[in-house]
Amino acid sequence: MENLLNNSAIPSRLITQSAIALGSNLGDSQEILAAAIETLAQTPGIKLLAKSNWYRTKAVGPPQPDYLNGCAILQVEVIPELLLEILLSIENKYGRIRRDRWGARTLDLDLLLYNDLILNTPQLQIPHPRMCDRAFVLVPLAEIAPDWVEPVCQRTIKELVKDVDCSDVSLFKGD
């Protein structure tokens, strides 16, 4: 992580907006998601600008409990690769264990958008490659960033959400 911070090719005052998705379906998901948001908000180089409501969603993949999902808009002063490292370290902090693809998890943090950047490396794709197909991402993102233009398809989030089946996404009212 240190070498990313000291890269001389990085502008000294990089400030941009980023969108992330949050999800959990193991443990006390509501508590874990709230703690993850708080951790992000207290991380140097990151400022929480907006957070969606939480939504209960059906899991994709093997049989497992429903998820709580939401999105957040961040103002960041870090490059995308470092932001990804931060997200992965927060997942680990809250007990994320990577076993099965699309398996149950305590915390999932996905980097969706980084301003209007299009990036495709072996480690990171921005915009997130499956975000436009996922109601559990688009519904909460449309709540807080409806006019953000997805840079690959050049459509707003509020336009994209109209093209997905949202029947398995419902506003979470708490237990």
Disulfide bonds with the S-S distance in Angstrom:
none
